Amino acid sequence: MAIVLLLGACAQDRAPRTNEERSLQATFPVTLNDDDGVKVTVEARPRRIVTFAPSMTEIVFALGLGERVVGVSGEYDDYPSEAAQIERIGGAGDFGVDPNVEKVVELEPDLFLTIAGGDLWKEELRDLGVPVFTLNATDFADLLGDIQVIGRLTGAADQAAALVADMRKRSEAVAASAGGDAQVACFFEVGFDPLLTVGPNTFVFDILERAGCEPVSAEANTDYPEWSVEQLVADPPQVYLVTDDTGVTPEDIAGRPGFAAIRAVAEGRVEVVDGDLVTRPGPRIVEGLELLARLMRQG
């Protein structure tokens, strides 16, 4: 009788599982191949997540799982604002771009989300029992798929589906607003001295095209080709784009030797855009699409 009473008391102490909790329990373990070709198994719904890329941080927060993030890569994990308060685990390695393995292990994550690169430290973390999952969005459609994958890995598949549906709807609205308008020739500056831009196989190039821009670097055969003033004069962009994180102003660009002869510069169509919105493969990329589309329609 004492045993029966004890078991009854324990059962009363446990709160009844919600339908959501039962559903989440039923979907694990999850085994998927990541973009490095590594098969990763997540045994149960992750409760301690490390996001080693600002885009991953944004995605996890957008799925309503921000309270589960225990570590982020660094200072650029700044959206939403709550992310800035989470422990930073980056800064290791010869170039300061690797995670601090000891810090990661101390955080005891049951999921570590990251992007391409860092094969050596990824293997080290795996050997220490950390489930590392790599995702590398190559275009907008790939990003939508990545969000759904993260939804499956975190037990937030329904939230991911809703987020993807909204992003797809907004991107389709951008395409519809352009209608039959011709693409606007544009140039996207990645860096200067040397002058660098984006090639056709990059994420940013795809976003530019979806926004109604036809990059003059379409024939480039590398991801981040070096470009010249002479090329921009011969094949002139109507809009010249540069991101705000470079600290470059339209006046700076106009003052460079030879740049005044570039059509977009001469016509005052140098546009400084929020780099996080147009280069970071996360949920806010649709805001970047809408912003770029408006710029393409101006003037």
C-alpha positions as CSV (number, residue, x, y, z in Angstrom):
1,M,0.0,0.0,0.0
2,A,2.9,2.4,0.8
3,I,4.4,1.7,-2.5
4,V,1.1,2.4,-4.3
5,L,0.7,5.6,-2.5
6,L,4.2,6.7,-3.2
7,L,3.8,6.0,-6.9
8,G,0.5,7.9,-6.9
9,A,2.1,10.9,-5.3
10,C,5.0,10.9,-7.9
11,A,2.5,10.8,-10.7
12,Q,0.6,13.8,-9.3
13,D,3.9,15.8,-9.0
14,R,4.5,15.3,-12.7
15,A,2.5,17.8,-14.8
16,P,0.6,16.1,-17.6
17,R,2.3,16.3,-21.0
18,T,0.7,18.7,-23.5
19,N,-0.1,17.5,-27.0
20,E,2.9,19.5,-28.2
21,E,5.2,17.8,-25.8
22,R,4.0,14.4,-26.8
23,S,4.4,15.3,-30.5
24,L,7.9,16.6,-30.0
25,Q,8.9,13.5,-28.0
26,A,7.6,11.3,-30.8
27,T,9.8,13.0,-33.5
28,F,13.1,12.2,-31.9
29,P,15.7,10.9,-32.4
30,V,16.3,12.8,-35.7
31,T,19.1,11.7,-38.0
32,L,20.0,13.9,-41.0
33,N,22.9,14.5,-43.3
34,D,24.3,18.1,-43.0
35,D,25.9,20.1,-45.8
36,D,29.3,18.7,-45.0
37,G,28.0,15.3,-45.8
38,V,28.1,14.2,-42.1
39,K,25.3,12.1,-40.7
40,V,24.2,13.7,-37.4
41,T,21.8,12.2,-34.9
42,V,20.0,14.4,-32.3
43,E,18.6,12.1,-29.7
44,A,16.1,14.4,-28.0
45,R,14.7,17.9,-28.5
46,P,17.7,20.2,-27.9
47,R,17.5,22.3,-24.8
48,R,21.0,23.8,-25.0
49,I,21.9,25.1,-28.4
50,V,25.1,26.9,-29.6
51,T,24.8,28.9,-32.8
52,F,28.1,29.6,-34.4
53,A,27.0,32.1,-37.0
54,P,24.8,35.2,-36.8
55,S,22.4,33.7,-39.4
56,M,21.9,30.6,-37.3
57,T,21.2,32.7,-34.2
58,E,18.6,34.7,-36.1
59,I,16.9,31.5,-37.4
60,V,16.7,29.9,-33.9
61,F,15.3,33.0,-32.4
62,A,12.8,33.3,-35.2
63,L,11.6,29.8,-34.4
64,G,10.8,30.9,-30.8
65,L,13.8,29.0,-29.3
66,G,15.9,31.9,-28.2
67,E,15.8,30.8,-24.5
68,R,17.5,27.6,-25.5
69,V,20.6,29.4,-27.0
70,V,23.4,29.1,-24.5
71,G,26.3,30.2,-26.8
72,V,26.8,32.4,-29.9
73,S,29.8,33.1,-32.1
74,G,30.6,36.7,-31.3
75,E,29.8,40.4,-31.5
76,Y,28.0,40.0,-34.8
77,D,25.3,37.9,-33.2
78,D,23.4,41.0,-32.5
79,Y,19.8,40.3,-33.6
80,P,17.5,40.2,-31.9
81,S,18.9,42.3,-29.1
82,E,18.7,39.5,-26.6
83,A,21.4,37.6,-28.6
84,A,23.9,40.2,-27.5
85,Q,23.6,39.0,-23.9
86,I,24.5,35.4,-24.6
87,E,27.9,34.0,-24.0
88,R,30.3,34.3,-26.9
89,I,32.4,31.3,-27.7
90,G,34.3,32.5,-30.8
91,G,37.7,34.1,-31.1
92,A,40.0,31.0,-31.0
93,G,42.5,29.8,-33.7
94,D,45.2,31.6,-35.6
95,F,42.7,34.0,-37.2
96,G,40.3,34.3,-34.3
97,V,37.4,32.7,-36.2
98,D,37.3,29.3,-34.5
99,P,35.2,28.4,-31.5
100,N,36.8,28.0,-28.1
101,V,36.4,24.3,-27.7
102,E,36.8,24.3,-23.9
103,K,34.0,26.9,-23.6
104,V,31.8,24.9,-25.9
105,V,32.2,21.7,-23.9
106,E,31.5,23.6,-20.6
107,L,28.2,24.8,-22.0
108,E,27.2,21.2,-22.6
109,P,25.2,21.8,-25.8
110,D,23.0,19.1,-27.3
111,L,23.1,20.9,-30.7
112,F,25.8,23.0,-32.3
113,L,24.6,24.8,-35.5
114,T,27.2,26.3,-37.8
115,I,28.1,27.1,-41.4
116,A,30.7,25.8,-43.9
117,G,34.4,25.7,-42.9
118,G,36.4,24.7,-39.9
119,D,36.7,21.0,-40.6
120,L,39.4,20.4,-37.9
121,W,37.5,22.0,-35.0
122,K,34.3,20.4,-36.1
123,E,35.9,17.0,-35.9
124,E,37.4,17.9,-32.5
125,L,33.9,18.8,-31.1
126,R,32.4,15.7,-32.5
127,D,35.0,13.6,-30.9
128,L,34.0,15.2,-27.6
129,G,30.4,14.3,-28.1
130,V,29.0,17.6,-29.4
131,P,26.5,17.2,-32.2
132,V,27.7,19.6,-34.9
133,F,25.4,20.3,-37.8
134,T,26.5,22.4,-40.8
135,L,24.2,24.3,-43.1
136,N,25.4,26.5,-45.9
137,A,22.7,28.4,-47.9
138,T,23.7,28.9,-51.5
139,D,20.6,30.7,-52.5
140,F,17.1,31.8,-51.2
141,A,15.5,28.4,-51.9
142,D,18.3,26.6,-50.1
143,L,17.8,29.0,-47.1
144,L,14.2,28.0,-46.9
145,G,15.2,24.4,-46.9
146,D,17.8,25.0,-44.2
147,I,15.2,26.7,-41.9
148,Q,13.0,23.6,-42.3
149,V,15.9,21.4,-41.4
150,I,16.6,23.4,-38.3
151,G,12.9,23.1,-37.4
152,R,13.2,19.3,-37.6
153,L,16.4,19.3,-35.5
154,T,15.0,21.4,-32.8
155,G,11.4,20.1,-32.6
156,A,10.0,23.2,-34.1
157,A,8.9,21.9,-37.5
158,D,5.5,23.7,-37.4
159,Q,7.1,27.0,-36.5
160,A,9.7,26.5,-39.3
161,A,6.9,25.7,-41.8
162,A,5.1,28.9,-40.9
163,L,8.2,31.0,-41.1
164,V,9.1,29.6,-44.5
165,A,5.6,30.1,-45.8
166,D,5.7,33.8,-44.8
167,M,9.2,34.3,-46.4
168,R,8.1,32.6,-49.6
169,K,4.9,34.7,-49.8
170,R,6.9,38.0,-49.3
171,S,9.5,37.0,-51.9
172,E,6.7,36.2,-54.4
173,A,5.2,39.6,-53.7
174,V,8.6,41.2,-54.6
175,A,8.6,39.2,-57.9
176,A,5.0,40.2,-58.7
177,S,5.7,43.9,-58.0
178,A,8.4,43.9,-60.6
179,G,6.0,42.4,-63.1
180,G,7.3,42.8,-66.6
181,D,9.9,45.4,-65.7
182,A,13.4,44.9,-67.2
183,Q,16.2,44.0,-64.8
184,V,18.2,46.9,-63.6
185,A,22.0,46.6,-64.1
186,C,23.8,46.8,-60.8
187,F,27.1,46.3,-59.1
188,F,27.6,45.0,-55.6
189,E,30.8,46.1,-53.9
190,V,32.2,43.5,-51.5
191,G,35.5,45.2,-50.8
192,F,37.8,47.8,-52.2
193,D,41.5,47.9,-53.0
194,P,41.2,45.6,-54.6
195,L,37.6,46.1,-55.8
196,L,35.7,42.9,-55.2
197,T,32.1,41.9,-56.1
198,V,30.0,38.8,-56.2
199,G,29.9,36.0,-58.7
200,P,26.9,34.1,-60.0
201,N,27.1,31.1,-57.7
202,T,26.8,33.1,-54.5
203,F,23.9,33.7,-52.1
204,V,24.0,37.5,-52.5
205,F,24.0,37.2,-56.3
206,D,20.7,35.2,-56.1
207,I,19.2,37.8,-53.8
208,L,20.1,40.6,-56.2
209,E,18.5,38.8,-59.1
210,R,15.3,38.1,-57.1
211,A,15.1,41.8,-56.3
212,G,15.1,42.8,-60.0
213,C,18.9,43.5,-60.3
214,E,21.1,42.2,-63.0
215,P,24.6,42.2,-61.7
216,V,27.2,43.3,-64.2
217,S,29.4,40.5,-62.8
218,A,27.2,37.8,-64.2
219,E,30.0,36.4,-66.4
220,A,32.5,36.0,-63.5
221,N,33.9,32.6,-63.0
222,T,34.7,32.9,-59.3
223,D,32.6,33.6,-56.3
224,Y,34.2,36.9,-55.3
225,P,36.0,38.2,-58.4
226,E,38.2,41.2,-58.6
227,W,36.7,44.0,-60.8
228,S,38.1,47.1,-62.4
229,V,37.0,50.7,-62.9
230,E,37.5,50.1,-66.7
231,Q,35.0,47.2,-66.6
232,L,32.4,49.3,-64.8
233,V,32.8,52.1,-67.4
234,A,32.5,49.7,-70.3
235,D,29.6,47.8,-68.8
236,P,28.0,50.4,-66.6
237,P,25.7,49.6,-63.7
238,Q,22.6,51.7,-63.2
239,V,22.8,51.2,-59.4
240,Y,26.0,50.8,-57.4
241,L,25.4,49.0,-54.1
242,V,27.7,49.0,-51.0
243,T,26.9,47.7,-47.5
244,D,26.9,50.0,-44.4
245,D,29.3,47.7,-42.5
246,T,32.1,48.8,-44.8
247,G,31.9,52.4,-43.6
248,V,32.0,53.6,-47.2
249,T,29.9,56.6,-48.2
250,P,28.7,57.6,-51.7
251,E,31.1,60.5,-51.5
252,D,34.0,58.2,-50.8
253,I,33.2,56.1,-53.9
254,A,32.8,59.2,-56.1
255,G,36.2,60.5,-54.9
256,R,38.1,57.4,-55.9
257,P,40.3,57.8,-59.1
258,G,38.2,57.1,-62.2
259,F,35.0,56.3,-60.4
260,A,33.2,59.5,-61.4
261,A,33.1,58.1,-65.0
262,I,30.9,55.1,-63.8
263,R,27.3,55.7,-64.8
264,A,25.7,55.0,-61.5
265,V,28.2,57.2,-59.6
266,A,27.8,60.0,-62.1
267,E,24.0,59.9,-61.8
268,G,24.1,59.7,-58.0
269,R,22.8,56.1,-57.8
270,V,25.2,54.8,-55.2
271,E,23.1,53.2,-52.5
272,V,24.3,52.2,-49.0
273,V,22.3,49.2,-47.8
274,D,22.1,47.4,-44.5
275,G,24.5,44.5,-44.9
276,D,22.7,42.3,-42.4
277,L,19.6,42.4,-44.5
278,V,21.1,41.5,-47.9
279,T,24.1,39.3,-47.0
280,R,23.0,37.3,-43.9
281,P,21.1,34.1,-44.9
282,G,18.4,34.3,-42.2
283,P,14.8,35.2,-41.8
284,R,15.3,39.0,-42.4
285,I,16.6,38.4,-45.9
286,V,13.1,39.0,-47.2
287,E,13.4,42.6,-45.8
288,G,16.6,42.8,-47.8
289,L,14.7,41.7,-50.9
290,E,12.1,44.3,-50.4
291,L,14.6,47.0,-49.8
292,L,16.6,46.1,-52.9
293,A,13.5,45.9,-55.0
294,R,12.5,49.4,-54.0
295,L,16.0,50.7,-54.9
296,M,15.8,49.0,-58.3
297,R,12.5,50.8,-59.1
298,Q,13.8,54.3,-58.1
299,G,15.1,56.8,-60.6
